Amino acid sequence: MRILIIEDDHNVASFAQRGLSEQGHTVDVSEDGNEGLEMAHAGSYDTLIVDRMLPGLDGIELVRSLRSAGVTTPILILSALAEVDQRVAGLEAGGDDYLTKPFAFSELSARVDALHRRASQSRPSQQLVEGGLELNRLARKVVREGREIALQQREFRLLEYLMLHAGQVVTRTMLLEKVWDYHFDPQTNVIDVHISRLRQKVDKDFENPLIHTIRGAGYMLKEVSEP
Amino acid sequence: MVTLPSLVRFGTVFGIGLVLLALAMRMPETAIHQSIAEELHEELDGLLQEIAIWKAYGDESHWLLELDVDEDLPFAEFLDHYRSIVKEEKLEVDDPDFEALLNGRLILLGTPAGDVSIPADQLTRLMLEETPEEYHERLEGYFAIHWDELPESSELSSSTLTAPDVIDWMEEVEEPVADSDQCLQITDRDDSMLASNITILSAESQDIFEARRVHETEPEEDYLCLVIRQPLSSGHITFGRHAPAAYNASGESSLLALAAVLLVGMAGIGELWLARRRNRKRFATINRVCEQVEQGDYLQRVPVNGSTDLDRVGEHINAMLDQTQSLTDSLRSVSANIAHDLRTPLTRLRGQIDLLAQTSNPDESMVAAVQNEADQLLDTFSALLRIAQVESGSPKSGFRDFDLAQLVSDVAELYAPAFEEKEIQFKEQIELNQALVHGDLDLWMQSLANLMDNALKYVPPRQAVSLSLGKSGSHYVIVMQDSGPGIPDLELDKVLDRFYRLPKHRGKRGNGLGLSLVAAVCRLHDAALTLSNEQGLRIAIRIPAGR
């Protein structure tokens, strides 16, 4: 993936660049708002990471400017403050995700992947499939290897999100945000219990587990065939 | 601002003004005489000056006298005249700087240059002293006069004149007196009359007195004169002119009346000015205090002595400063506490990193442990920041209408599995279909989550926790009740402090900030938070219902 980071904090920028490069992405960095805007127009990037506070051009203004110019590249906005109204403003300006600093690299990486996935699927299908697991979004039905699995509403949404991002790391924060609309880090691992409940229903009676715990990052739904 | 002292002052000046006005109404003739006497003195001085010049220079100075030293001369004319004399005498002066020099000298003498008249006394100085050196030399060649031997104009004092000098002058120079209205009498040292065209009438003891001018040829043309008498270095000169046609009393007295009015007016302005100055001093004091506070000296206060408007401003400023001081003090102590409480986890983290550094082959769990510790610290800082933001009141911008019932239900649903996992009986009791409130949805979500987190952490297994929502009057009430050990009564209000952990819980996971945030959020929303022990801990939140 080609990624452009527009961030004036040198530490954060190089930290993100290093990590994303190691994952195989091509990463460019600009430390100035105006320069970054030009680069965003000129290069064809798959994802943009834009800091909220930039010298030269305000981050939200930059996003607005890109959107009004017709650029549809997914944008992740970095912010130093987790103010709710700031997040809403960022998303309303056309940002696709909002991450507060400091962040764990795994969080950034997972969200960048998720953004890319969402963008590349112009319209995700009704039927999500991973391995023997099928989820029908309209009918709200889940079937694995022919057997129907009864899920409660929240469990369904949880599984749905994992399947939409099958093969990608999904962090606890992302789950809390997308599935529960909860925007802070919980003290206790409430999410883990929900995942284990889901596992009980989706994985327990089957040979290959689909829901995996990625240490230090989060979870991933993926069919891993035994070597 | 009207104060007693200012009234007294104004009254006094007003009284003086009235007196002056009265005096003006009754102007004695002597005042008129006084002004004429002054004029005569001036005239006489001029005349004597002229005589002194004549005495000093004799005939050679005819061109000086031609300038009619008695009159003020327009500068341009003076220059022309001077130039013409120079030309006549075949002096070659063609120096544009000379004009500039003269201009400059005039300015220094206090007279603006240009098309101005040169006062008579300065004219002489200009002629004699202000001529540049180079011209002295040239003029020397044409005159048998050595300029540096010439007396300074200040030496042309009429004080060296004697009565005979004046007589000599009168005889040599065209008599200036003949057809003018000048009155003149010269007496010698022993009072013998040397020349006269007047007869003294009244006593000579006053400064100005009356005399009668005797016309040389026509006795009918006698005039009443007002004259003054001045001593010479030897002898006296009596000098004057015809008395004015009518005594113009009203002119002089109206001047006095004007003076009286001006005085009273100025007194009024003076009072205002004094009051302004007083205020300006007060303002300056207030400014100074504020500046000192800006520099960091919070102990400064505005002096207040009285109950004027300014004093009230001063009191308000002092109250603000008191509040700032107490806020700063409490902030300082809070910061100290926070720093103190953060040392422990930071030290722990440091220890783990050191351990990691020493291990040649660190395994995943060690790295994970360091990451965990760091994450916890980050959480703590985020929580602290969150609380600070809430306390500063700025998040009110995120307020909107939302359904509290839905929120409580969502939070309950999020935590239910965790409670079940810990074998805690969790019950959700929402009695309402909808509970609209106005506030920050995310802050409330986090507050409720914090309460649930606490319950998960501190309620022992096989106990019960219930979360309920009801309505009471115009408030919605959220109650979280558990059957656990509760909080000792003494510690009930301490638990809301930042970082406070019950002694028995210290060392467990957590940073002691959960309830602090709940308290801050409640304060922000004007909600009441109550903790009590009712066979377990009972936490109640009363939130005003939205519109």
Interface residues (C-beta under 8 A of the other chain):
Chain A: L81 A82 E83 V84 D85 V88 T100 P102 A104 R154 W180 D181 Y182 H183 F184 D185 P186 Q187 T188 N189 V190 V193 H194 S196 R197 R215 G216
Chain B: E364 A368 Q371 D375 L378 D379 S382 L385 R386 Q389 S394 P395 S397 G398 D410 E413 L414 Y415 P417 A418 E420 E421 D440 D442 L443 M445 Q446 A449 N450 D453 L456 K457 R509 G510 G514
